[in-house]
Amino acid sequence: MIKIHLPIFLKTTAFRLTILYMTVFIALSLAIIAYFSYSASYRLQNQLDETIENEIAGLRLHYNERGARGLLEHVQNRSQQPGAPALLVMNHQGRGLTGNIRTLPPDFLSRDRKKVHPLFYDQASPSGVVESKLAMVRIFDLNNSFYLVIGRDVEEREEFKRLISGFITITFIALVVLSFLSWYLVGRRVLYRIDDISKTSLKIVSGNLSERLNVEGSGDEFDRLAINLNQMLNRIEALMAGLKDVSDNIAHDLKTPLSRMRNKVDLVLSRPDAKRDDLRDALENTILECDYLIRTFDALLQIAHLEAGGKAFDTSEIGISQLVKDISELYEPLVEEAGFSFQTLLPPEELLIQGNRELISQALANILDNAIKYGISSDAEVSCIKIALKRDDKKTELIVSDNGPGISKNEYKKVIKRFARLEPSRQQKGSGLGLSLVNAVAKLHGGSLNFDDNKPGLVVTFSLPN
């Protein structure tokens, strides 16, 4: 398990996002709790004021109807009932006449008559048990002869407030603890994955291109990132391997013509009796070798250009049947001269595709050149090259087959590499770039180049999307 250093952990995006989410969530939760607490307190306060007003109105009615004696009797009876309000009737001298409030704080009667005031008082129950209670009371004057103190017990309301305060405190602590716990667990996992990516990246930078990022199979964003990066690394590794192969093949295939040019020129120049015609022949041979090198480099540049996406890749609607017919007529004399019979199988209707006519023509020409070079049969009486055109719902296939020696299945991928030459002696003319160019043209058009066994011979299928 990775060891997390706290100072580094505190600087992570996971920590900052957790703090942000925690702050927003706690603020929202506290706002909701405060709103409900305020609403409840407001409603309880209104209910308390309304209850006190009703009690005052009832006592005033008794006083007006039955006088002071009737009021005192009513207060005495009312104060002894279960759930009675806080009641006290006092004379103008401040002496308590009746009620369930024993004493008042000094100067209590001088307080504002229009406001509700808190009062702690001792209340005796019918069984004689004295309880200390808190009430919200008002002072009411009765004809300047008596003072009436009346209120309601608010212990339940205060208990409710204490419960709300405790709930807010516990909720706040729980939110903080859970937030930090989730931050630690989630952030630790995130940092573990990031650290794994960082370590793998360092190995790749050091030159080990075969390293790949771990994919845990969870399908999360790190797995998706790892899969995409692994695909990119596969592509980079393939390109680097291709670059190495190209470099090796360039060193091998281009060194030979350069050495041959130099030796021929040096041989002619070293002859003291060299004639003008000898020098001319040497120069002509040198030009031919230079042309071969230029064609090789042009093919390399064209392949690189196509694999990069073809900056000037223009497409149009092409009649592929007519294109195959034109190429067949152009190559028919060369095929027959090389000792092949030649067959072209085309559908009766014209097949239209979207593509670049010049590139597709060059691809077909390269396939035919390859068949002419390597498709001679040593077993059959007549060597044969066939061109066929087929179409289904998704693709159009241009198929070139011969009855020559063919190639083994494990060489299908090898022949499309640059400078691929399956002929060990390399006596045949060519640079080994033909099929590599065909493959680049197919990929540029969204198609593919495939090989199959013709038993005997080789079947080359150049597929293009409809």
N, C-alpha and C positions, 0 to 999 in steps of 0.2 A: 504494500500500500504506500502511496506517495506521502511524503512528509511535507506538511504545509507550514510555511513560516508565516506567522501572524502578520508582520508588517507588509509582506507581499500580498497576503490574502485581503488585507484592508484596502489595498489599492486596486482590487479587481473590479471589473464591470458588474460581476454578480453581486458583490457587496454593495456597490452604489445603487444598483437597481433594487436590491432588497430593502435598503434604507428608504429609498423613495417610496416603494410600494407600502412598506410598513408605516411610514409617516402619513401617507394619504389614507390608508385603511384605518389607522388609529384615529386620525382626525375626523374621518367620516363617522366612525363608530361612536366616538365621544359626542359628536354633534347630534347624532340621532338620540343617544341616551339623554343628553342635556335637554333636547327638545321635549321628549316624553316626560322627563322629570319636571321641567318647568310647567308643562301643560297640566300635569297632575297636581302640582302645588297650587297653580292658579285656580284650578277648579275646586280644590279643597278649601282654599282661602275664601272664594266666593260663597261656597256652601256654608262655611263657618260664619261669615258676615250675615248671610241670610238667616241662619238659625238664630243668631243673637238678636237680630232685629225682630224676628217672630216672637222670641221669648220676651223681649222688651214690650212689644205691642200687647202681648197677653197680660203681662203684669200691669201695664198701664191701664188696661181695661178693668182689671180687678180693683185697682186703686180708685178709678173714677166711679165705679159702680158701688163698691162696698167700703171705700175709705181706707184709712191707714190700718184699722184692725183687720179688715178683710184681706188686705195685702199681706200683713204679717202672718195670718193663718195660712194663706195660700203658699207663701214662701217656705213656711215651716214644713208643710205637708210635701211640697214639691221637692225640697232639698233632701228629704229622706227616702225618696223613691229610687229604685235601681236605675242607673244611667242618668241620674239627675245632673243638671248643669251646675256650674259654680255659682252660688247665690249668697248674697249677704245684704241685709238691710241695716242701715246705721242711722242714728239720729244726728242732729246738727252738731252735737258735741263730739261725734266720732265714735260713739259707743255702739258696738254690735248688738242688734236686737234679736235677729234670728238669721238662720242660714247655715250652710255647711263650710263656710270659710272662717277659720278661727281668728286669724290676725291678718292685718295688712301692713306692708312696709311703711315706714314713716313718709309723710308727705305724699302718699299714694293718691289721696283724694284731690290733690292739687293738679293732677295731670289732665291733659286735654280730654274733654268729654266726647269729642267727635272721632277719636281714634281708638283702635283696639290695642290693649297693652298686655304683655306677658305677665303672668302671676304664678309664682310657686306657692302652693298652699297645702295644708294638711286637711285631709277629708276623712271623717270617721264613717265607717260603714255601719249598717244596722246591727252587725254583730259586735261592734265596738272596736274593730281593727282600724287603726289610723294609717292612712296611705298618703305619701307625699306625691302631689300631682302638679302638672303644669297646665295652665289654662290661658286662653286668650279672652280677656274680659274688657268690658266697657263700664264706664261710670255714668250713672243716670241720676239727675236731681229730680226729687218729687216735691214741688211747691216750697223749696228751700227749707223744708222741715226734715226730710229724710233723704238719704243717699242710697241708691240701689246699685250694687256691683253684681253684674251678671256676665257669664261667659261660658265657654264650652271647653271641655277637656281636649287637649291636643296631643296627648301622649301617643295615640295611634298614628297621627300624622308625623310626629317626630320620629317614631319608630320606622315609618315608611321612608322618611328622608335618610335615616341611618342605613336602612337596607339598600336604598338606591346608591348612597355614597360608598358603601361596602362593595356593592356589585360593580360600580364604576372602577373602584380601586383594583379589585380582583381581575376584572376584565382587562384593564390596562396592563397589569403585570403579566397576565396570561398572553396577551397579544404581543408584548415585547419579547417574552421568553420564546413563544412559538415562532415569532418572526426570526429571531436570532438562530433558533434551532433549525428552521427551514433554510435560512441563509447558509448555515454551516454545512448542512447535509447536501443541499443542492450545489452550493458553491464549491464544495470539496469535490463533488463528482465532475462538475464542469472543469475545474482546474486539473483534475486527473486526466480528462480527455485532452485538454489543451496541452498539457505537459507531454502526453504521449505523442501528439502531433508534432510538438517542438523537437522532441528527441529524435523522432523518425526523420524530420526535416534536416536535422544536423547530420545524420548518417548519410542522407542523400547528397547533401552539399559536400560532404567529405569524399564523395565519389562512388558510393555504393548505390547505384541506380536500381538495384533489384529490391530494395527495401520498399515496403508498402505499409500504409496506415491500417490500424486494427479496425475491423468492422464488427461490432458486438451483436448486430442483428436486431437491435431495438427499433430501428426505423426512425430514430429521432434525427434532428438536424445535424448532429455530429456524424451519424452513420451516413447520411446523404452527402455531407461534405467529404467524408473519407472515401466514399465510392467515387465521387467526381474527381477527387485528387488522384486516386489510384488509376482511374482511366487516363487522366492526363499524364501520369508517370509512365503508364504503359506505352502511351503514344511517344513520349519523350525518349524512353528506352529504345523503342523500335526505330525512331529517327536516328538516334545516336548509333545504333547497330548498323542501320543503313548507311549512315555517313562513313562509318569505319569500312564497311564493305566497298562503298564507292571509292574511298581513298585507296584501299588495297588494289581494287581492280584498275583504277586509273594508273596507279604506279606500275601495274603489270601490263595492261593493254596499250597504254600510250607510250610506255618506255620503248616497246619493241619497234614501232614505226619511226620514232625519233632516232633510235640507234641505227635503224636501217638507212634512214636518210643520211645521217652523218657518215656512215661507213661508205655508202655509195659515192658521196661527194668527195670524201677523203681519198677513196681509191682512184677516182678519176684525176684529182689534183696531184696525187703522188706519182702519176705516170708522166715521165718527161716527154714521151712521144704521143701524148693525148691529142687527138685531133678535135677540130671544131665540132664534128658530129657527135663525138663522145661526150663533149661538154654539154651539148644541147640535149642529148638523151638523159644525162645526169640531172639537168635542170628540170626536164619534163617529168622524170620520175619523182623528183623532189616536190614538184607542184602537185602531182597525184597524191603523194603521201600527205601533203599539207591539206589538200581537199578532204581526204579521209578524216584527218584530225579535226578540221573545221566542222564537218558533218557530225562527228561524235560530240563535240562541244555544243553544237546547235541542238542536238537531240537532248543532251543533258539539261540545257537551259529550258527547252520546251517542256520537258517532264517536270522540272522544278516549278515552272510557271503554271502548269496545269494543276499540280498538286497544291499550289498556293491558292487556287481558286480561279485562275484565268482572268486577269485584270481586264482584258479586252474580249471577253467571252460573249459573242453575239449569237443569239439563237433566232431561228425562223422555222416556219413549217416546211418540212422536207418530205418529198416523196421517196421513201426509203427503197421502194421496189425499183424505181427508175435509177436511183443512185447505185444499187447493187448491179443492175443491168449495165450501166456505163462502165463501172470498174471491171466487170467480167469481160466485156468486149475489149477493154484496154489490155487486160492481162492474158487473154486467151492465146495470142501468139506466143507469149513468153512461156506459158504453161505447156503448150504443145511442143515448143522447141526443147523444153527441159525433159520431154519424154513422158508427159502425163496425158491422160484423157481428162476432159474437163466437162462438168455438168453443172448447170444452174437450174435450181428448182424454185420458181417464184409463184406466188398466188396470182390468180387472174386479176384481182382488183388492186388498185394502188393503195399502199399502206402509208399513212401520214404520221409523222412524229415531229416533236419539237426538239431542235438541236442545232448544232453547228455543222454545216455541210462539209466544210473543209476538214475539220478534225475527224469526223466520222469516216470520210473518204480515206484519210491517211491511216486510220486504224484498220480499216478493211484491207488496204494495200499492204500494211505491215504483216497482217495475218497470212495473206496470200504469199508474200515473200518468204515467210517462215516455212509455210507448207512446201513451197518449191525447193527450198534448201534442204529440208530434212524429211520430206514425205516420200522419197523414192523407196519403193518396195523391192526387196531382194527375193521375196518368195512368190508374189503374185506375178502373173504374166504381164499385166498392164498396171502401172501405177496410176492412181486416180485421185483427183481433187474434186470435191463437190461443194457447192455453195447452196444453202437453203435459207429461206426466210419464213418464219412462223410468228404467229401472234395469238395471245390469249387475252383475258380480261385486263391483265395488269401490265404486261410487258410485250415487247417485240424482240424476237431473238434472231440474230444473224449467225448462222451455223456454217463453219468451214471444217470439212473432214477430209482425211486422207487415209490410205491403207499402208502407210509406211511403218517403220519400227515403233513409232510412238514413244512415250515416256512412262515411267512408273508413277504411281499415285503420290509417292512421297516427294516427287520432284515438281508437282503441280504448283506449289507455292514458290518454289525456287526460281522457276523460269520467268516470273514477272519481276524479279529483282533486277536492279541495274547491273549491267555487265555480266548477266548470267549467261554462261556458256556451258552447256552440258557435254559438249564435245571436248574430251581431254586434250586432244592435239591442237585444237583451235586452228585448224587448217581452213575451215570455211570462212569466207569473207563476212564481215559484220562485226558490230561492236557489242552485241548482247543487250541492246537498248530497245529493240522493236516491240516486244511484248510488254515491257515496262511502260512504254508510251501508250500502248493500247489500253492497259489497265488504268492509266491516269485519265485517258479520255472517257472511259466507261464511268469511273467514279465522278468525274466532273459533271456528267449528264445524269447522275443518280442511278446508274446501272451497275453492271458487274461483268467480270471476265471469268469464265469457268472452263474447266477441262474435263474430258471424260475419255474412257477407253473405247476405241472404235472396233477393236478385236478383228483384225489388227489395225493399227494406226491410232490417230489422235483426233478427237473431236474438240474444236474450239468454239465456244458459245459466247458471243458478244451480245449482252442483253441491255436493252434501253427501255425506260418506262414509256408507256403510251402517252 
